[in-house]
Amino acid sequence: MDDAAMKEKQDLLDDAESCKKKMSNAVALIDGLGGEKIRWTESSAQFERQIKDMVGDVLLATGFLSYSGPFNQEYRTLLMQQWKKEMDSRHIPYSELS
């Protein structure tokens, strides 16, 4: 074999090794991201719930801040219960934590 053929053979072997490394890295990346799909799906569902409940949560928070300050905890709790009852009757969603 002449030098040109040997160089071409070595270049092809180097390219093949480089492709194997890239493929191995790609497989490792895909496998690593595969577990993230579950977390992303759960986060997406949580964001959808937060968006759905946002109007009601903001309504309760602003109502609480605006109107319940001068009252004791017992009366504040009563106000929140009444507001939630009113929101339920009007089908305004809110999160259960508020």
Biopython code that builds the backbone (N, CA, C, O; Angstrom):
import numpy as np
from Bio.PDB.StructureBuilder import StructureBuilder

atoms = [
    (1, "MET", "N", (0.842, -1.188, 0.000)),
    (1, "MET", "CA", (0.000, 0.000, 0.000)),
    (1, "MET", "C", (0.875, 1.236, 0.000)),
    (1, "MET", "O", (1.941, 1.271, 0.615)),
    (2, "ASP", "N", (0.413, 2.217, -0.683)),
    (2, "ASP", "CA", (1.183, 3.448, -0.689)),
    (2, "ASP", "C", (0.722, 4.364, 0.440)),
    (2, "ASP", "O", (-0.270, 4.081, 1.111)),
    (3, "ASP", "N", (1.426, 5.432, 0.643)),
    (3, "ASP", "CA", (1.146, 6.351, 1.766)),
    (3, "ASP", "C", (-0.237, 6.985, 1.667)),
    (3, "ASP", "O", (-0.897, 7.189, 2.685)),
    (4, "ALA", "N", (-0.675, 7.294, 0.468)),
    (4, "ALA", "CA", (-1.987, 7.933, 0.287)),
    (4, "ALA", "C", (-3.103, 6.981, 0.702)),
    (4, "ALA", "O", (-4.068, 7.399, 1.342)),
    (5, "ALA", "N", (-2.981, 5.721, 0.348)),
    (5, "ALA", "CA", (-4.000, 4.736, 0.709)),
    (5, "ALA", "C", (-4.004, 4.509, 2.222)),
    (5, "ALA", "O", (-5.069, 4.385, 2.827)),
    (6, "MET", "N", (-2.842, 4.455, 2.821)),
    (6, "MET", "CA", (-2.743, 4.277, 4.278)),
    (6, "MET", "C", (-3.343, 5.471, 5.015)),
    (6, "MET", "O", (-4.028, 5.307, 6.025)),
    (7, "LYS", "N", (-3.082, 6.673, 4.502)),
    (7, "LYS", "CA", (-3.646, 7.873, 5.129)),
    (7, "LYS", "C", (-5.169, 7.871, 5.004)),
    (7, "LYS", "O", (-5.871, 8.219, 5.954)),
    (8, "GLU", "N", (-5.685, 7.479, 3.831)),
    (8, "GLU", "CA", (-7.126, 7.432, 3.626)),
    (8, "GLU", "C", (-7.765, 6.402, 4.557)),
    (8, "GLU", "O", (-8.822, 6.651, 5.137)),
    (9, "LYS", "N", (-7.117, 5.246, 4.695)),
    (9, "LYS", "CA", (-7.628, 4.210, 5.598)),
    (9, "LYS", "C", (-7.666, 4.717, 7.037)),
    (9, "LYS", "O", (-8.654, 4.521, 7.744)),
    (10, "GLN", "N", (-6.597, 5.364, 7.465)),
    (10, "GLN", "CA", (-6.538, 5.892, 8.839)),
    (10, "GLN", "C", (-7.584, 6.988, 9.055)),
    (10, "GLN", "O", (-8.202, 7.061, 10.117)),
    (11, "ASP", "N", (-7.777, 7.832, 8.050)),
    (11, "ASP", "CA", (-8.807, 8.877, 8.147)),
    (11, "ASP", "C", (-10.191, 8.256, 8.309)),
    (11, "ASP", "O", (-10.998, 8.727, 9.110)),
    (12, "LEU", "N", (-10.464, 7.187, 7.538)),
    (12, "LEU", "CA", (-11.752, 6.507, 7.643)),
    (12, "LEU", "C", (-11.932, 5.857, 9.017)),
    (12, "LEU", "O", (-13.017, 5.913, 9.596)),
    (13, "LEU", "N", (-10.879, 5.247, 9.530)),
    (13, "LEU", "CA", (-10.950, 4.654, 10.871)),
    (13, "LEU", "C", (-11.177, 5.723, 11.935)),
    (13, "LEU", "O", (-11.952, 5.514, 12.868)),
    (14, "ASP", "N", (-10.511, 6.860, 11.803)),
    (14, "ASP", "CA", (-10.690, 7.972, 12.748)),
    (14, "ASP", "C", (-12.126, 8.508, 12.682)),
    (14, "ASP", "O", (-12.741, 8.790, 13.710)),
    (15, "ASP", "N", (-12.646, 8.643, 11.470)),
    (15, "ASP", "CA", (-14.040, 9.113, 11.305)),
    (15, "ASP", "C", (-15.029, 8.129, 11.927)),
    (15, "ASP", "O", (-15.995, 8.534, 12.574)),
    (16, "ALA", "N", (-14.782, 6.838, 11.728)),
    (16, "ALA", "CA", (-15.667, 5.819, 12.291)),
    (16, "ALA", "C", (-15.636, 5.880, 13.816)),
    (16, "ALA", "O", (-16.678, 5.767, 14.461)),
    (17, "GLU", "N", (-14.463, 6.055, 14.390)),
    (17, "GLU", "CA", (-14.336, 6.150, 15.860)),
    (17, "GLU", "C", (-15.028, 7.413, 16.373)),
    (17, "GLU", "O", (-15.686, 7.383, 17.413)),
    (18, "SER", "N", (-14.884, 8.497, 15.660)),
    (18, "SER", "CA", (-15.546, 9.747, 16.036)),
    (18, "SER", "C", (-17.065, 9.583, 15.996)),
    (18, "SER", "O", (-17.768, 10.066, 16.884)),
    (19, "CYS", "N", (-17.568, 8.903, 14.966)),
    (19, "CYS", "CA", (-19.018, 8.658, 14.861)),
    (19, "CYS", "C", (-19.510, 7.793, 16.014)),
    (19, "CYS", "O", (-20.586, 8.038, 16.559)),
    (20, "LYS", "N", (-18.723, 6.772, 16.391)),
    (20, "LYS", "CA", (-19.105, 5.907, 17.507)),
    (20, "LYS", "C", (-19.200, 6.709, 18.803)),
    (20, "LYS", "O", (-20.129, 6.519, 19.587)),
    (21, "LYS", "N", (-18.242, 7.601, 19.026)),
    (21, "LYS", "CA", (-18.265, 8.435, 20.234)),
    (21, "LYS", "C", (-19.475, 9.364, 20.240)),
    (21, "LYS", "O", (-20.143, 9.514, 21.264)),
    (22, "LYS", "N", (-19.753, 9.983, 19.104)),
    (22, "LYS", "CA", (-20.906, 10.876, 19.011)),
    (22, "LYS", "C", (-22.205, 10.112, 19.241)),
    (22, "LYS", "O", (-23.100, 10.600, 19.930)),
    (23, "MET", "N", (-22.309, 8.923, 18.670)),
    (23, "MET", "CA", (-23.510, 8.109, 18.844)),
    (23, "MET", "C", (-23.668, 7.699, 20.307)),
    (23, "MET", "O", (-24.775, 7.724, 20.845)),
    (24, "SER", "N", (-22.582, 7.330, 20.940)),
    (24, "SER", "CA", (-22.619, 6.952, 22.355)),
    (24, "SER", "C", (-23.061, 8.135, 23.211)),
    (24, "SER", "O", (-23.876, 7.971, 24.119)),
    (25, "ASN", "N", (-22.539, 9.308, 22.934)),
    (25, "ASN", "CA", (-22.934, 10.509, 23.669)),
    (25, "ASN", "C", (-24.404, 10.847, 23.434)),
    (25, "ASN", "O", (-25.102, 11.247, 24.365)),
    (26, "ALA", "N", (-24.875, 10.692, 22.207)),
    (26, "ALA", "CA", (-26.274, 10.987, 21.886)),
    (26, "ALA", "C", (-27.210, 10.020, 22.609)),
    (26, "ALA", "O", (-28.242, 10.432, 23.138)),
    (27, "VAL", "N", (-26.853, 8.744, 22.632)),
    (27, "VAL", "CA", (-27.671, 7.745, 23.322)),
    (27, "VAL", "C", (-27.725, 8.063, 24.821)),
    (27, "VAL", "O", (-28.788, 7.981, 25.435)),
    (28, "ALA", "N", (-26.581, 8.425, 25.405)),
    (28, "ALA", "CA", (-26.553, 8.766, 26.828)),
    (28, "ALA", "C", (-27.419, 9.994, 27.112)),
    (28, "ALA", "O", (-28.124, 10.034, 28.121)),
    (29, "LEU", "N", (-27.372, 10.983, 26.241)),
    (29, "LEU", "CA", (-28.190, 12.181, 26.412)),
    (29, "LEU", "C", (-29.677, 11.859, 26.312)),
    (29, "LEU", "O", (-30.467, 12.322, 27.135)),
    (30, "ILE", "N", (-30.059, 11.086, 25.330)),
    (30, "ILE", "CA", (-31.464, 10.716, 25.154)),
    (30, "ILE", "C", (-31.955, 9.897, 26.340)),
    (30, "ILE", "O", (-33.065, 10.114, 26.826)),
    (31, "ASP", "N", (-31.145, 8.965, 26.807)),
    (31, "ASP", "CA", (-31.529, 8.168, 27.973)),
    (31, "ASP", "C", (-31.688, 9.050, 29.209)),
    (31, "ASP", "O", (-32.609, 8.855, 30.002)),
    (32, "GLY", "N", (-30.796, 10.009, 29.367)),
    (32, "GLY", "CA", (-30.876, 10.921, 30.512)),
    (32, "GLY", "C", (-32.109, 11.804, 30.458)),
    (32, "GLY", "O", (-32.730, 12.065, 31.488)),
    (33, "LEU", "N", (-32.465, 12.260, 29.285)),
    (33, "LEU", "CA", (-33.636, 13.118, 29.135)),
    (33, "LEU", "C", (-34.941, 12.335, 29.180)),
    (33, "LEU", "O", (-35.993, 12.913, 29.454)),
    (34, "GLY", "N", (-34.896, 11.045, 28.920)),
    (34, "GLY", "CA", (-36.092, 10.226, 28.943)),
    (34, "GLY", "C", (-36.775, 10.269, 30.300)),
    (34, "GLY", "O", (-38.004, 10.294, 30.360)),
    (35, "GLY", "N", (-36.021, 10.278, 31.384)),
    (35, "GLY", "CA", (-36.592, 10.360, 32.721)),
    (35, "GLY", "C", (-37.215, 11.714, 33.008)),
    (35, "GLY", "O", (-38.081, 11.830, 33.875)),
    (36, "GLU", "N", (-36.787, 12.720, 32.300)),
    (36, "GLU", "CA", (-37.325, 14.060, 32.499)),
    (36, "GLU", "C", (-38.745, 14.193, 31.952)),
    (36, "GLU", "O", (-39.487, 15.084, 32.366)),
    (37, "LYS", "N", (-39.127, 13.319, 31.029)),
    (37, "LYS", "CA", (-40.456, 13.410, 30.419)),
    (37, "LYS", "C", (-41.543, 13.331, 31.489)),
    (37, "LYS", "O", (-42.534, 14.058, 31.424)),
    (38, "ILE", "N", (-41.358, 12.458, 32.462)),
    (38, "ILE", "CA", (-42.350, 12.317, 33.537)),
    (38, "ILE", "C", (-42.453, 13.613, 34.318)),
    (38, "ILE", "O", (-43.552, 14.097, 34.587)),
    (39, "ARG", "N", (-41.304, 14.177, 34.684)),
    (39, "ARG", "CA", (-41.303, 15.422, 35.453)),
    (39, "ARG", "C", (-41.910, 16.557, 34.649)),
    (39, "ARG", "O", (-42.669, 17.365, 35.184)),
    (40, "TRP", "N", (-41.578, 16.622, 33.364)),
    (40, "TRP", "CA", (-42.131, 17.687, 32.510)),
    (40, "TRP", "C", (-43.639, 17.551, 32.390)),
    (40, "TRP", "O", (-44.356, 18.551, 32.419)),
    (41, "THR", "N", (-44.128, 16.327, 32.258)),
    (41, "THR", "CA", (-45.569, 16.098, 32.141)),
    (41, "THR", "C", (-46.276, 16.517, 33.419)),
    (41, "THR", "O", (-47.324, 17.160, 33.368)),
    (42, "GLU", "N", (-45.707, 16.156, 34.571)),
    (42, "GLU", "CA", (-46.304, 16.541, 35.845)),
    (42, "GLU", "C", (-46.284, 18.058, 36.027)),
    (42, "GLU", "O", (-47.264, 18.646, 36.484)),
    (43, "SER", "N", (-45.172, 18.686, 35.669)),
    (43, "SER", "CA", (-45.080, 20.144, 35.775)),
    (43, "SER", "C", (-46.096, 20.832, 34.878)),
    (43, "SER", "O", (-46.700, 21.833, 35.264)),
    (44, "SER", "N", (-46.280, 20.298, 33.696)),
    (44, "SER", "CA", (-47.252, 20.878, 32.766)),
    (44, "SER", "C", (-48.662, 20.805, 33.342)),
    (44, "SER", "O", (-49.423, 21.768, 33.258)),
    (45, "ALA", "N", (-49.005, 19.661, 33.925)),
    (45, "ALA", "CA", (-50.339, 19.510, 34.531)),
    (45, "ALA", "C", (-50.503, 20.463, 35.705)),
    (45, "ALA", "O", (-51.574, 21.039, 35.898)),
    (46, "GLN", "N", (-49.443, 20.632, 36.490)),
    (46, "GLN", "CA", (-49.499, 21.549, 37.634)),
    (46, "GLN", "C", (-49.677, 22.994, 37.148)),
    (46, "GLN", "O", (-50.453, 23.751, 37.732)),
    (47, "PHE", "N", (-48.973, 23.374, 36.096)),
    (47, "PHE", "CA", (-49.111, 24.724, 35.554)),
    (47, "PHE", "C", (-50.522, 24.963, 35.037)),
    (47, "PHE", "O", (-51.067, 26.053, 35.204)),
    (48, "GLU", "N", (-51.117, 23.951, 34.409)),
    (48, "GLU", "CA", (-52.490, 24.088, 33.919)),
    (48, "GLU", "C", (-53.456, 24.323, 35.081)),
    (48, "GLU", "O", (-54.360, 25.152, 34.974)),
    (49, "ARG", "N", (-53.271, 23.601, 36.189)),
    (49, "ARG", "CA", (-54.131, 23.803, 37.366)),
    (49, "ARG", "C", (-53.937, 25.206, 37.936)),
    (49, "ARG", "O", (-54.905, 25.872, 38.305)),
    (50, "GLN", "N", (-52.680, 25.651, 38.007)),
    (50, "GLN", "CA", (-52.408, 26.984, 38.540)),
    (50, "GLN", "C", (-53.049, 28.067, 37.680)),
    (50, "GLN", "O", (-53.603, 29.031, 38.209)),
    (51, "ILE", "N", (-52.978, 27.920, 36.377)),
    (51, "ILE", "CA", (-53.586, 28.904, 35.478)),
    (51, "ILE", "C", (-55.099, 28.904, 35.651)),
    (51, "ILE", "O", (-55.723, 29.964, 35.693)),
    (52, "LYS", "N", (-55.692, 27.706, 35.750)),
    (52, "LYS", "CA", (-57.148, 27.596, 35.906)),
    (52, "LYS", "C", (-57.600, 28.259, 37.209)),
    (52, "LYS", "O", (-58.644, 28.910, 37.241)),
    (53, "ASP", "N", (-56.825, 28.097, 38.276)),
    (53, "ASP", "CA", (-57.200, 28.611, 39.591)),
    (53, "ASP", "C", (-56.736, 30.043, 39.855)),
    (53, "ASP", "O", (-57.067, 30.613, 40.895)),
    (54, "MET", "N", (-55.980, 30.627, 38.938)),
    (54, "MET", "CA", (-55.345, 31.911, 39.199)),
    (54, "MET", "C", (-56.343, 33.026, 39.505)),
    (54, "MET", "O", (-56.136, 33.787, 40.450)),
    (55, "VAL", "N", (-57.400, 33.137, 38.741)),
    (55, "VAL", "CA", (-58.360, 34.222, 38.949)),
    (55, "VAL", "C", (-58.971, 34.127, 40.344)),
    (55, "VAL", "O", (-59.044, 35.125, 41.062)),
    (56, "GLY", "N", (-59.410, 32.931, 40.727)),
    (56, "GLY", "CA", (-60.005, 32.748, 42.050)),
    (56, "GLY", "C", (-59.011, 32.989, 43.164)),
    (56, "GLY", "O", (-59.355, 33.588, 44.184)),
    (57, "ASP", "N", (-57.772, 32.527, 42.983)),
    (57, "ASP", "CA", (-56.748, 32.729, 44.012)),
    (57, "ASP", "C", (-56.438, 34.211, 44.210)),
    (57, "ASP", "O", (-56.292, 34.683, 45.337)),
    (58, "VAL", "N", (-56.341, 34.938, 43.092)),
    (58, "VAL", "CA", (-56.070, 36.377, 43.182)),
    (58, "VAL", "C", (-57.260, 37.088, 43.822)),
    (58, "VAL", "O", (-57.074, 38.003, 44.624)),
    (59, "LEU", "N", (-58.456, 36.684, 43.483)),
    (59, "LEU", "CA", (-59.654, 37.281, 44.070)),
    (59, "LEU", "C", (-59.678, 37.079, 45.587)),
    (59, "LEU", "O", (-59.948, 38.019, 46.335)),
    (60, "LEU", "N", (-59.400, 35.871, 46.035)),
    (60, "LEU", "CA", (-59.382, 35.597, 47.473)),
    (60, "LEU", "C", (-58.257, 36.361, 48.181)),
    (60, "LEU", "O", (-58.456, 36.913, 49.264)),
    (61, "ALA", "N", (-57.081, 36.385, 47.559)),
    (61, "ALA", "CA", (-55.942, 37.070, 48.178)),
    (61, "ALA", "C", (-56.186, 38.573, 48.303)),
    (61, "ALA", "O", (-55.932, 39.165, 49.352)),
    (62, "THR", "N", (-56.678, 39.182, 47.230)),
    (62, "THR", "CA", (-56.911, 40.630, 47.287)),
    (62, "THR", "C", (-58.064, 40.965, 48.219)),
    (62, "THR", "O", (-58.025, 41.975, 48.923)),
    (63, "GLY", "N", (-59.090, 40.123, 48.227)),
    (63, "GLY", "CA", (-60.189, 40.338, 49.162)),
    (63, "GLY", "C", (-59.713, 40.242, 50.596)),
    (63, "GLY", "O", (-60.086, 41.055, 51.442)),
    (64, "PHE", "N", (-58.892, 39.249, 50.864)),
    (64, "PHE", "CA", (-58.360, 39.079, 52.214)),
    (64, "PHE", "C", (-57.532, 40.293, 52.626)),
    (64, "PHE", "O", (-57.705, 40.827, 53.721)),
    (65, "LEU", "N", (-56.636, 40.724, 51.746)),
    (65, "LEU", "CA", (-55.773, 41.861, 52.062)),
    (65, "LEU", "C", (-56.565, 43.161, 52.206)),
    (65, "LEU", "O", (-56.248, 44.001, 53.047)),
    (66, "SER", "N", (-57.582, 43.313, 51.390)),
    (66, "SER", "CA", (-58.340, 44.560, 51.392)),
    (66, "SER", "C", (-59.347, 44.676, 52.536)),
    (66, "SER", "O", (-59.537, 45.760, 53.088)),
    (67, "TYR", "N", (-59.990, 43.567, 52.891)),
    (67, "TYR", "CA", (-61.136, 43.666, 53.791)),
    (67, "TYR", "C", (-60.975, 43.012, 55.158)),
    (67, "TYR", "O", (-61.719, 43.356, 56.076)),
    (68, "SER", "N", (-60.052, 42.099, 55.329)),
    (68, "SER", "CA", (-60.053, 41.349, 56.582)),
    (68, "SER", "C", (-59.022, 41.820, 57.594)),
    (68, "SER", "O", (-58.974, 41.287, 58.703)),
    (69, "GLY", "N", (-58.211, 42.782, 57.257)),
    (69, "GLY", "CA", (-57.154, 43.249, 58.146)),
    (69, "GLY", "C", (-57.588, 43.614, 59.561)),
    (69, "GLY", "O", (-56.945, 43.175, 60.515)),
    (70, "PRO", "N", (-58.636, 44.385, 59.738)),
    (70, "PRO", "CA", (-58.983, 44.821, 61.092)),
    (70, "PRO", "C", (-59.695, 43.757, 61.940)),
    (70, "PRO", "O", (-59.976, 43.994, 63.115)),
    (71, "PHE", "N", (-59.984, 42.603, 61.360)),
    (71, "PHE", "CA", (-60.771, 41.601, 62.083)),
    (71, "PHE", "C", (-59.887, 40.517, 62.700)),
    (71, "PHE", "O", (-58.741, 40.324, 62.293)),
    (72, "ASN", "N", (-60.445, 39.811, 63.694)),
    (72, "ASN", "CA", (-59.699, 38.720, 64.319)),
    (72, "ASN", "C", (-59.724, 37.477, 63.422)),
    (72, "ASN", "O", (-60.427, 37.440, 62.412)),
    (73, "GLN", "N", (-58.935, 36.447, 63.815)),
    (73, "GLN", "CA", (-58.790, 35.253, 62.987)),
    (73, "GLN", "C", (-60.115, 34.521, 62.774)),
    (73, "GLN", "O", (-60.367, 33.996, 61.690)),
    (74, "GLU", "N", (-60.944, 34.485, 63.784)),
    (74, "GLU", "CA", (-62.228, 33.791, 63.667)),
    (74, "GLU", "C", (-63.089, 34.433, 62.584)),
    (74, "GLU", "O", (-63.684, 33.739, 61.760)),
    (75, "TYR", "N", (-63.151, 35.757, 62.593)),
    (75, "TYR", "CA", (-63.968, 36.451, 61.599)),
    (75, "TYR", "C", (-63.326, 36.362, 60.218)),
    (75, "TYR", "O", (-64.033, 36.274, 59.215)),
    (76, "ARG", "N", (-61.987, 36.384, 60.153)),
    (76, "ARG", "CA", (-61.293, 36.238, 58.866)),
    (76, "ARG", "C", (-61.609, 34.882, 58.242)),
    (76, "ARG", "O", (-61.854, 34.784, 57.039)),
    (77, "THR", "N", (-61.602, 33.845, 59.066)),
    (77, "THR", "CA", (-61.930, 32.502, 58.577)),
    (77, "THR", "C", (-63.361, 32.456, 58.058)),
    (77, "THR", "O", (-63.631, 31.857, 57.017)),
    (78, "LEU", "N", (-64.269, 33.084, 58.779)),
    (78, "LEU", "CA", (-65.662, 33.141, 58.352)),
    (78, "LEU", "C", (-65.793, 33.868, 57.012)),
    (78, "LEU", "O", (-66.528, 33.425, 56.129)),
    (79, "LEU", "N", (-65.075, 34.988, 56.866)),
    (79, "LEU", "CA", (-65.101, 35.719, 55.583)),
    (79, "LEU", "C", (-64.620, 34.830, 54.437)),
    (79, "LEU", "O", (-65.251, 34.770, 53.382)),
    (80, "MET", "N", (-63.499, 34.141, 54.651)),
    (80, "MET", "CA", (-62.950, 33.277, 53.599)),
    (80, "MET", "C", (-63.949, 32.178, 53.229)),
    (80, "MET", "O", (-64.126, 31.875, 52.049)),
    (81, "GLN", "N", (-64.588, 31.592, 54.214)),
    (81, "GLN", "CA", (-65.572, 30.542, 53.934)),
    (81, "GLN", "C", (-66.734, 31.092, 53.117)),
    (81, "GLN", "O", (-67.203, 30.445, 52.180)),
    (82, "GLN", "N", (-67.193, 32.275, 53.469)),
    (82, "GLN", "CA", (-68.306, 32.876, 52.730)),
    (82, "GLN", "C", (-67.883, 33.237, 51.306)),
    (82, "GLN", "O", (-68.642, 33.028, 50.360)),
    (83, "TRP", "N", (-66.679, 33.775, 51.154)),
    (83, "TRP", "CA", (-66.203, 34.120, 49.817)),
    (83, "TRP", "C", (-66.069, 32.863, 48.955)),
    (83, "TRP", "O", (-66.445, 32.868, 47.783)),
    (84, "LYS", "N", (-65.537, 31.797, 49.531)),
    (84, "LYS", "CA", (-65.393, 30.555, 48.772)),
    (84, "LYS", "C", (-66.759, 29.984, 48.384)),
    (84, "LYS", "O", (-66.932, 29.461, 47.283)),
    (85, "LYS", "N", (-67.717, 30.089, 49.291)),
    (85, "LYS", "CA", (-69.068, 29.611, 48.991)),
    (85, "LYS", "C", (-69.648, 30.407, 47.815)),
    (85, "LYS", "O", (-70.251, 29.833, 46.909)),
    (86, "GLU", "N", (-69.462, 31.716, 47.838)),
    (86, "GLU", "CA", (-69.946, 32.571, 46.756)),
    (86, "GLU", "C", (-69.232, 32.228, 45.438)),
    (86, "GLU", "O", (-69.861, 32.164, 44.382)),
    (87, "MET", "N", (-67.937, 32.013, 45.514)),
    (87, "MET", "CA", (-67.183, 31.666, 44.303)),
    (87, "MET", "C", (-67.626, 30.308, 43.759)),
    (87, "MET", "O", (-67.726, 30.125, 42.546)),
    (88, "ASP", "N", (-67.888, 29.365, 44.647)),
    (88, "ASP", "CA", (-68.386, 28.054, 44.212)),
    (88, "ASP", "C", (-69.728, 28.195, 43.493)),
    (88, "ASP", "O", (-69.963, 27.548, 42.473)),
    (89, "SER", "N", (-70.603, 29.039, 44.028)),
    (89, "SER", "CA", (-71.914, 29.208, 43.402)),
    (89, "SER", "C", (-71.799, 29.848, 42.017)),
    (89, "SER", "O", (-72.659, 29.649, 41.159)),
    (90, "ARG", "N", (-70.738, 30.608, 41.813)),
    (90, "ARG", "CA", (-70.518, 31.261, 40.524)),
    (90, "ARG", "C", (-69.521, 30.497, 39.632)),
    (90, "ARG", "O", (-69.137, 30.967, 38.561)),
    (91, "HIS", "N", (-69.122, 29.328, 40.097)),
    (91, "HIS", "CA", (-68.198, 28.447, 39.345)),
    (91, "HIS", "C", (-66.876, 29.122, 39.048)),
    (91, "HIS", "O", (-66.349, 28.997, 37.943)),
    (92, "ILE", "N", (-66.338, 29.831, 40.012)),
    (92, "ILE", "CA", (-65.020, 30.442, 39.889)),
    (92, "ILE", "C", (-64.027, 29.514, 40.588)),
    (92, "ILE", "O", (-64.069, 29.375, 41.811)),
    (93, "PRO", "N", (-63.129, 28.875, 39.819)),
    (93, "PRO", "CA", (-62.210, 27.930, 40.444)),
    (93, "PRO", "C", (-61.119, 28.623, 41.263)),
    (93, "PRO", "O", (-60.699, 29.732, 40.935)),
    (94, "TYR", "N", (-60.677, 27.977, 42.305)),
    (94, "TYR", "CA", (-59.572, 28.452, 43.146)),
    (94, "TYR", "C", (-58.878, 27.238, 43.728)),
    (94, "TYR", "O", (-59.460, 26.156, 43.802)),
    (95, "SER", "N", (-57.641, 27.417, 44.139)),
    (95, "SER", "CA", (-56.902, 26.285, 44.701)),
    (95, "SER", "C", (-57.353, 26.048, 46.142)),
    (95, "SER", "O", (-57.800, 26.969, 46.826)),
    (96, "GLU", "N", (-57.230, 24.822, 46.577)),
    (96, "GLU", "CA", (-57.695, 24.472, 47.923)),
    (96, "GLU", "C", (-56.798, 25.058, 49.006)),
    (96, "GLU", "O", (-57.215, 25.152, 50.160)),
    (97, "LEU", "N", (-55.580, 25.454, 48.663)),
    (97, "LEU", "CA", (-54.675, 26.007, 49.667)),
    (97, "LEU", "C", (-55.010, 27.433, 50.041)),
    (97, "LEU", "O", (-54.593, 27.913, 51.095)),
    (98, "SER", "N", (-55.754, 28.112, 49.199)),
    (98, "SER", "CA", (-56.045, 29.524, 49.485)),
    (98, "SER", "C", (-57.221, 29.670, 50.409)),
    (98, "SER", "O", (-57.601, 30.789, 50.752)),
]
sb = StructureBuilder()
sb.init_structure("model")
sb.init_model(0)
sb.init_chain("A")
sb.init_seg("    ")
for serial, (resi, resn, name, xyz) in enumerate(atoms, 1):
    if name == "N":
        sb.init_residue(resn, " ", resi, " ")
    sb.init_atom(name, np.array(xyz, "f"), 0.0, 1.0, " ", f" {name:<3s}", serial, name[0])
structure = sb.get_structure()
